[in-house]
Amino acid sequence: MFAEEGVIFPIGLPQLRKGVVALVNDPDSGITSLLRRLGSMYLEQLKALQQWLDELATEIAEIFKSNEACQRLATVPGIGPVIATALVSSVGDP
């Protein structure tokens, strides 16, 4: 939506977020009020998504800590809490 107005941001979520915040908060940016509102809505969505991801990461960490099979799997190089809990949940008790 910003590219259509000639505004391009560097690659990466942190840079995008920082750029949108700066653009939306700058009264002299030259963007329309509608685009300013869309940018604010976009930032709210990013905030909500990050909160959901943080909640899921916490839940995965709790499952990992309480499950011996997950912890054993994590001793294999390249397998961390996410992969270990996914394997245990899909395979169950081998």
C-alpha beads as a LAMMPS data file, in Angstrom:
LAMMPS data file: protein, C-alpha beads

94 atoms
93 bonds

1 atom types
1 bond types

-500.0 500.0 xlo xhi
-500.0 500.0 ylo yhi
-500.0 500.0 zlo zhi

Masses

1 110.0

Atoms # bond

1 1 1 0.000 0.000 0.000
2 1 1 2.865 2.388 0.722
3 1 1 4.737 1.453 -2.454
4 1 1 1.840 2.797 -4.510
5 1 1 2.574 6.185 -2.939
6 1 1 6.295 5.870 -3.674
7 1 1 7.322 4.860 -0.162
8 1 1 9.684 1.874 -0.037
9 1 1 11.008 0.342 3.189
10 1 1 14.162 -1.714 3.759
11 1 1 13.750 -5.488 3.874
12 1 1 12.965 -6.992 7.256
13 1 1 10.109 -6.799 9.708
14 1 1 11.886 -4.566 12.248
15 1 1 12.822 -2.066 9.531
16 1 1 9.305 -2.149 8.096
17 1 1 7.726 -1.578 11.495
18 1 1 10.140 1.280 12.275
19 1 1 9.515 2.886 8.881
20 1 1 5.729 2.666 9.145
21 1 1 5.795 4.122 12.665
22 1 1 7.958 7.028 11.491
23 1 1 5.795 7.658 8.437
24 1 1 2.473 7.465 10.289
25 1 1 3.706 9.741 13.079
26 1 1 5.217 12.353 10.758
27 1 1 2.576 15.013 9.986
28 1 1 4.749 16.271 7.102
29 1 1 5.162 12.856 5.431
30 1 1 2.769 13.737 2.627
31 1 1 0.710 10.569 2.861
32 1 1 -3.061 10.697 2.775
33 1 1 -5.121 10.420 5.945
34 1 1 -6.480 7.098 4.684
35 1 1 -2.981 5.700 4.198
36 1 1 -2.005 7.021 7.631
37 1 1 -4.994 5.170 9.127
38 1 1 -4.183 1.976 7.186
39 1 1 -0.617 2.182 8.437
40 1 1 -1.836 2.475 12.024
41 1 1 -4.140 -0.501 11.519
42 1 1 -1.258 -2.485 10.057
43 1 1 0.863 -1.717 13.128
44 1 1 -1.974 -2.878 15.403
45 1 1 -2.165 -6.154 13.472
46 1 1 1.583 -6.680 13.781
47 1 1 1.373 -6.057 17.521
48 1 1 -1.464 -8.594 17.909
49 1 1 0.379 -11.200 15.824
50 1 1 3.535 -10.744 17.885
51 1 1 1.531 -11.194 21.085
52 1 1 0.004 -14.437 19.764
53 1 1 3.430 -15.734 18.717
54 1 1 4.869 -14.906 22.137
55 1 1 2.000 -16.738 23.852
56 1 1 2.513 -19.813 21.658
57 1 1 6.278 -19.754 22.263
58 1 1 5.646 -19.678 26.013
59 1 1 3.240 -22.607 25.739
60 1 1 5.728 -24.622 23.671
61 1 1 8.480 -23.884 26.207
62 1 1 6.250 -25.098 29.053
63 1 1 5.365 -28.300 27.201
64 1 1 9.040 -28.874 26.393
65 1 1 10.152 -28.386 30.001
66 1 1 7.547 -30.803 31.344
67 1 1 8.101 -33.586 28.805
68 1 1 11.073 -35.913 29.137
69 1 1 10.729 -37.217 25.561
70 1 1 10.971 -33.666 24.213
71 1 1 14.095 -33.033 26.239
72 1 1 15.722 -36.253 25.018
73 1 1 14.944 -35.364 21.404
74 1 1 16.507 -31.945 21.901
75 1 1 19.870 -33.608 22.585
76 1 1 19.998 -34.424 18.869
77 1 1 21.862 -31.664 16.999
78 1 1 19.446 -29.467 15.078
79 1 1 16.402 -30.326 17.165
80 1 1 15.172 -27.679 19.549
81 1 1 12.034 -27.201 21.619
82 1 1 9.742 -26.492 18.657
83 1 1 10.762 -29.532 16.606
84 1 1 10.914 -31.770 19.679
85 1 1 7.382 -30.881 20.809
86 1 1 6.093 -31.240 17.252
87 1 1 7.610 -34.709 16.947
88 1 1 6.324 -35.860 20.313
89 1 1 2.839 -34.532 19.597
90 1 1 2.656 -36.184 16.188
91 1 1 4.265 -39.514 17.094
92 1 1 3.098 -39.820 20.672
93 1 1 4.502 -42.757 22.587
94 1 1 6.642 -44.838 20.198

Bonds

1 1 1 2
2 1 2 3
3 1 3 4
4 1 4 5
5 1 5 6
6 1 6 7
7 1 7 8
8 1 8 9
9 1 9 10
10 1 10 11
11 1 11 12
12 1 12 13
13 1 13 14
14 1 14 15
15 1 15 16
16 1 16 17
17 1 17 18
18 1 18 19
19 1 19 20
20 1 20 21
21 1 21 22
22 1 22 23
23 1 23 24
24 1 24 25
25 1 25 26
26 1 26 27
27 1 27 28
28 1 28 29
29 1 29 30
30 1 30 31
31 1 31 32
32 1 32 33
33 1 33 34
34 1 34 35
35 1 35 36
36 1 36 37
37 1 37 38
38 1 38 39
39 1 39 40
40 1 40 41
41 1 41 42
42 1 42 43
43 1 43 44
44 1 44 45
45 1 45 46
46 1 46 47
47 1 47 48
48 1 48 49
49 1 49 50
50 1 50 51
51 1 51 52
52 1 52 53
53 1 53 54
54 1 54 55
55 1 55 56
56 1 56 57
57 1 57 58
58 1 58 59
59 1 59 60
60 1 60 61
61 1 61 62
62 1 62 63
63 1 63 64
64 1 64 65
65 1 65 66
66 1 66 67
67 1 67 68
68 1 68 69
69 1 69 70
70 1 70 71
71 1 71 72
72 1 72 73
73 1 73 74
74 1 74 75
75 1 75 76
76 1 76 77
77 1 77 78
78 1 78 79
79 1 79 80
80 1 80 81
81 1 81 82
82 1 82 83
83 1 83 84
84 1 84 85
85 1 85 86
86 1 86 87
87 1 87 88
88 1 88 89
89 1 89 90
90 1 90 91
91 1 91 92
92 1 92 93
93 1 93 94
